[in-house]
Amino acid sequence: MANANVLYPGQTIGILGDSISTPILLARAKQMGFKIGMYSSNENSKAMALADYKYIGPYTDKQTLKMFAERCDAVIYDNVFIDSDVIRYVSQFTSVPQQDGMLDIVQDRLIERTFFETLNINMVPYSTIVTLEDIYQAINSIGYPAILKPIQRGLNGGKELLIKNQADIVLASGFLDSGTYILESYVEHDTDYSVVVTRTESGSEVVFPPVEVIYEGDQLMTAYTPAKLDASVEKEMKRITAEIAGNVDYVGTFEVSLFLAKSGSIYVSRISPKLSPAGFVFDYAASANEFEQHLRAIAGLPLTQIIPGIATVFQAIRQKEYQRVQTQWVIKDNWHFTFYGNEPDDETKVVGHVLIPTKSISDTLVKLEATAIWKDVDYKTKYSNM
């Protein structure tokens, strides 16, 4: 007998919005037997071309949103910048398992930090900033260096300001004209981590092993697992992640970003209701990947318990590396390429990635460095300490 709370092959999952992960998510959903509806404001979306049902329009078009929702047995979103009001509207016409609460948290840094405080989770000291005078006062307790970040993610293009000394404070005046900011202490650290977790409607969760990541600016460039971690640190990271998962109304896969300070303290940077590029490593590094777990949770199926697999390295490919990486396409027998089909004007935008299952992460990082393709990624610091 069919279970009304379970999605079965042949039923329709709608995807609202899109990102670089959407074509992979869509392909995996089709492999599981689902039909796919797609709603996006981007008519050139690669995922849109793959969907069974296509709806193109702005997220303010309530009539088209309603038609899209009514044609789907469930809707999921794959873009963290979708307004939570849109999710609440769509929820009137179909099931949206992810709900809107996580979006409210992650789109407003002040709400996010209040959420962390209620869970007694360690984060860097911060202060709310409205005027230049607020910075002068806050810096007395926060100290230098500090980072000025917009409260609303995406505000002013998401631009941030690193304040190293008093002379830098004057530069903040142009930022504050666009809205409210927060000033965060910059805590020195060498290592960033991503922990991917999937949560079911009943509140149970499965946590993937931590992934060590390398950023260039705020762009994730390299990721690998297993990460070099003391057992006690890994246990605490998983505990923090499970604590967050236990206190959100969210169904599916999401990411917790953390870093390890030189003092040994663990800090949470952010949470994000999305399929993380860092989690792509689990195509080889675990018994289930983040896409399958996400869809299983959405469909009301039991989650796969994670069995660690092969050590794997993820390397992002930006538009500016696309031509040079073609040599590796020909000569590397263990590099597994994925290209997203996007053609961005900005050469720093990611257009694909490579996954490298390996016996030695350090050797693989050395080989990535030797290609001289990703000159702005600091591999040496990582492989020298392994």
C-alpha positions, -999 to 999 in steps of 0.1 A, spaced: 0 0 0 14 34 -10 24 58 18 9 93 14 41 108 30 64 92 5 72 103 -31 73 74 -56 89 70 -91 67 88 -116 57 116 -93 69 151 -99 95 171 -80 97 208 -88 130 227 -85 127 264 -78 157 285 -88 190 271 -99 227 270 -92 257 251 -105 245 220 -86 210 219 -102 218 199 -133 234 172 -112 205 172 -88 180 170 -116 199 141 -133 200 122 -100 163 128 -94 155 115 -129 177 84 -123 155 77 -92 125 78 -115 110 112 -107 96 137 -132 111 172 -129 94 206 -131 117 236 -132 110 272 -124 137 298 -130 141 334 -140 170 323 -162 158 311 -195 193 300 -205 196 277 -175 212 243 -184 189 226 -159 159 242 -175 167 223 -208 167 190 -189 134 194 -171 101 177 -181 81 208 -173 95 243 -176 83 276 -162 102 308 -168 94 340 -150 103 363 -121 98 351 -86 72 378 -82 49 362 -108 24 346 -84 2 333 -112 30 313 -128 44 302 -95 9 288 -86 7 269 -119 42 254 -113 34 244 -77 1 228 -85 18 206 -111 43 193 -86 40 167 -58 67 185 -39 89 215 -45 125 221 -35 147 252 -39 183 252 -50 192 288 -45 198 303 -11 189 338 -23 153 330 -31 131 351 -8 114 331 19 81 349 11 82 330 -22 86 297 -4 57 305 19 35 314 -11 44 282 -30 37 262 2 0 270 -1 -3 248 -32 21 219 -27 46 204 -2 79 223 3 98 200 27 127 224 32 103 251 44 113 287 48 129 289 82 165 281 71 163 308 44 152 334 70 183 324 91 209 324 64 199 355 45 202 377 76 236 375 94 221 390 126 193 364 127 219 337 120 241 348 149 212 351 172 204 315 163 239 304 171 238 322 204 206 304 214 224 271 208 255 283 227 276 277 196 310 293 194 313 321 169 336 352 165 327 383 184 306 408 164 287 441 167 259 456 147 270 486 126 247 514 113 271 545 114 308 551 112 308 560 149 295 525 157 327 510 141 350 533 162 331 521 194 329 484 184 366 482 174 376 488 211 361 455 221 365 435 188 400 447 180 420 446 148 418 430 123 380 430 118 357 424 88 327 446 79 300 424 63 264 434 52 237 419 73 217 410 42 238 385 22 241 399 -14 236 435 -3 260 458 -21 272 429 -42 282 411 -10 312 433 -7 331 431 26 358 453 41 389 441 60 398 467 86 434 463 97 439 496 114 422 529 123 430 544 89 408 517 72 377 527 91 372 558 69 368 535 39 337 520 55 316 552 49 307 542 14 296 507 25 272 520 52 252 541 27 236 509 14 224 495 47 232 479 81 264 458 86 280 437 112 316 440 123 333 407 131 366 399 147 390 383 123 403 352 140 436 339 126 433 303 113 448 280 88 421 255 82 385 257 71 360 228 71 327 219 57 303 194 74 274 182 52 244 168 70 210 155 58 179 158 80 146 139 77 111 152 85 111 132 117 143 150 128 168 122 124 200 132 107 230 116 90 263 136 91 289 131 65 326 131 74 342 166 77 358 180 45 388 202 46 384 232 21 406 258 5 390 292 -4 402 319 -28 384 349 -13 350 336 -6 350 311 -34 356 274 -26 383 261 -48 396 228 -34 381 203 -10 392 168 2 383 141 27 393 124 49 404 156 67 434 156 90 417 160 123 421 149 159 393 125 168 381 148 195 379 178 171 360 157 145 336 145 172 329 181 183 323 193 148 298 165 142 281 173 176 278 210 166 263 200 132 238 176 148 228 203 174 221 227 145 202 200 126 181 193 157 169 229 160 158 238 124 126 230 106 143 218 74 142 186 54 171 177 31 209 183 29 226 214 42 261 226 50 278 238 82 310 258 76 335 259 104 371 268 110 398 258 135 416 287 152 453 285 160 442 283 197 425 250 189 390 265 193 362 256 168 342 284 153 311 282 132 311 305 102 277 299 86 251 274 76 237 271 42 206 251 29 222 240 -3 241 211 -19 277 222 -13 305 219 -38 326 206 -8 301 177 -7 308 166 -43 337 145 -29 312 120 -16 306 107 -51 336 86 -43 344 92 -6 312 77 9 285 50 4 260 77 -6 264 112 -20 248 144 -8 224 145 -38 210 111 -32 206 118 5 189 151 -2 163 134 -25 158 105 -1 149 130 27 126 150 4 109 118 -8 103 105 28 128 76 24 152 63 51 186 79 48 217 58 39 241 53 68 275 66 56 303 42 51 336 60 43 349 53 8 380 64 -12 400 95 -2 389 121 -28 400 156 -39 376 182 -54 391 210 -76 369 238 -90 374 249 -126 368 285 -133 362 300 -167 398 313 -169 411 277 -164 388 261 -189 412 261 -218 443 250 -198 425 221 -181 418 205 -215 453 191 -215 445 173 -182 413 160 -199 435 141 -223 463 128 -201 447 122 -166 432 87 -163 419 92 -128 404 127 -131 366 127 -133 353 159 -149 319 176 -146 311 207 -166 280 227 -158 272 240 -193 272 277 -182 291 303 -201 297 332 -177 311 365 -188 332 367 -156 363 346 -159 364 339 -121 330 321 -122 331 283 -118 322 263 -149 330 228 -137 350 206 -113 372 176 -112 370 148 -87 402 128 -80 399 95 -60 434 89 -46 456 68 -23 473 100 -11 457 134 -8 491 151 -3 505 135 -36 473 147 -54 477 182 -41 513 182 -53 502 171 -87 475 198 -89 501 224 -80 525 209 -107 499 216 -135 504 254 -128 468 258 -137 455 270 -103 483 294 -93 463 313 -67 455 281 -47 480 275 -18 484 237 -20 519 238 -4 507 248 30 484 219 30 505 191 17 536 202 37 516 195 69 503 161 59 
